[in-house]
Amino acid sequence: MHFKKISLWLLSFFCLISLSYLGLSNRQSSSNSTTIDFFNQKPEVAESYQHLAKLYQKSHPNIKIKVTTVGNSNGASALQAKFISGDAPDLVMLGGLPEVDRYHNRLISLDNMAIQKKIIPSLKSGGRIYGKILGIPVDLEGYGWSYNKAVFRKAGIDVKQIHDYASFKAAVQKIASQEKQLHLSGIFAFNGADTASISSFSAQFLSQAYHNNLTKAYHSQNLDWQYSKQMKAYTDLIKKYNVQPILSVRYDASVEDLFFNGKVAMVPQGNWIIPTLDGLKKNFTKDNLGMLPYYVKGRSKIMTGSSWYIGITNEHPAKEKAAKAFLNWMYTSTASENVIVNEMRYVPATINFPLSKLPDPVSKEIYKIGTSKQASVPVHKQFPNGFSQEVIGPNMQRYFANKMSWQNFIDQTSRKYNQLRQIQGGK
């Protein structure tokens, strides 16, 4: 009996020692771990960023990636609130130079990161301000007319014959002449209710003056209306052949119903609609999606750029090295590449990416154009804060509704642009 008591006492003692050691070990492991807060403004890829975080944590057990997502026009205000409250994230997704500028004193320079050598050159100026690169482009996007191949095929449209505005207009008119037979609700599904779409549409005609230099566009005090005639021609074509009422057409319905179901021939969108379309029907993009450019100043290629840039804040110096390592991993690792290309359906913002790894023809076309000497970058993300939502969007809506003349549209939009630049800076 005495022996049993001693044995039980020794067993309890060693268990206590073991538990104490494990507790100490766990505390040490916990104290050595680092949490990187990543603020994401793209809700449609929130799950994919969570997937990337888990993948990274598997191979880096002492690093935790916490992804916070706020988007749908609320991201900018939510991010600002985090900085004001003293709860600034470590990695931030920023929407163009206005946001990069707003936080430039709270971002570290990324000039010396090795990944800079791999970034597509035409995209770099979207993250550069005051002589420093403060943001790395999230992806490469193509902007133009997304067309439904099935509708074009039924209408007898040969895309190879479309090479300028005149032939584009002729194709539109040919489809319109068969509207009833094709069971169309309109030729276009331009979502006039969405000021962001109006803003990106305007960039097709307002970007040429800046020669792919987004920093120059951001510093510009005035808009360049050199191609306003072409802009008016396209706008009037949209007014005539769009689903009506145009101001009631919203983004989700235009893509998920009108375009996907073949009720229209075209939507003025880019490759960001690919995940939605393929989510509705597997391989829809591969079989049924094509893209046409806006023909401006002889341009025959779609515009390519990046709407979002990722920066690293200087709020937590002890975390900067870990934040850089994660950012570098996202752009260089095979595991990350698979998620970004096949799950997010991003076109990579890096050079020398194998075309064979891109899963659909549109993505391949965008990459070829975006990495070529013919690349043309849109400037709408460099407009002053509030310009898209409060100025050019509402003014274009007034023109669509015949409540504003074209000349008044130009005059009032120009005046407000200049006022916002004077107030906000960007000089």
HELIX and SHEET records of a PDB file:
HELIX    1   1 HIS A    2  ASN A   32  1                                  31    
HELIX    2   2 PRO A   43  VAL A   45  5                                   3    
HELIX    3   3 ALA A   46  SER A   59  1                                  14    
HELIX    4   4 GLY A   75  SER A   85  1                                  11    
HELIX    5   5 LEU A   97  ARG A  102  1                                   6    
HELIX    6   6 HIS A  104  ARG A  106  5                                   3    
HELIX    7   7 ALA A  114  LYS A  118  5                                   5    
HELIX    8   8 PRO A  121  GLY A  127  5                                   7    
HELIX    9   9 LYS A  149  ALA A  155  1                                   7    
HELIX   10  10 VAL A  159  GLN A  161  5                                   3    
HELIX   11  11 TYR A  165  ALA A  176  1                                  12    
HELIX   12  12 THR A  195  LEU A  206  1                                  12    
HELIX   13  13 GLN A  208  TYR A  210  5                                   3    
HELIX   14  14 LEU A  214  HIS A  219  1                                   6    
HELIX   15  15 SER A  228  TYR A  241  1                                  14    
HELIX   16  16 ILE A  246  SER A  248  5                                   3    
HELIX   17  17 TYR A  251  ALA A  253  1                                   3    
HELIX   18  18 SER A  254  PHE A  259  3                                   6    
HELIX   19  19 ASN A  271  ILE A  273  5                                   3    
HELIX   20  20 ILE A  274  LEU A  280  1                                   7    
HELIX   21  21 PHE A  284  ASN A  288  1                                   5    
HELIX   22  22 PRO A  317  LYS A  319  5                                   3    
HELIX   23  23 GLU A  320  THR A  332  1                                  13    
HELIX   24  24 THR A  334  ASN A  338  1                                   5    
HELIX   25  25 VAL A  339  GLU A  343  3                                   5    
HELIX   26  26 LEU A  355  LYS A  357  5                                   3    
HELIX   27  27 PRO A  361  GLY A  370  1                                  10    
HELIX   28  28 HIS A  380  GLN A  382  5                                   3    
HELIX   29  29 PHE A  387  PHE A  387  1                                   1    
HELIX   30  30 SER A  388  ILE A  392  3                                   5    
HELIX   31  31 GLY A  393  PHE A  400  1                                   8    
HELIX   32  32 TRP A  406  GLN A  424  1                                  19    
SHEET    1   A 5 ILE A  63  THR A  69  0                                        
SHEET    2   A 5 THR A  34  ASN A  40  1                                        
SHEET    3   A 5 LEU A  91  LEU A  94  1                                        
SHEET    4   A 5 TYR A 309  ILE A 312 -1                                        
SHEET    5   A 5 ILE A 136  PRO A 137 -1                                        
SHEET    1   B 2 ARG A 128  ILE A 129  0                                        
SHEET    2   B 2 LYS A 132  ILE A 133 -1                                        
SHEET    1   C 2 GLU A 141  TYR A 143  0                                        
SHEET    2   C 2 MET A 303  GLY A 305 -1                                        
SHEET    1   D 3 MET A 266  VAL A 267  0                                        
SHEET    2   D 3 TRP A 145  ASN A 148 -1                                        
SHEET    3   D 3 LEU A 289  LEU A 292 -1                                        
END                                                                             
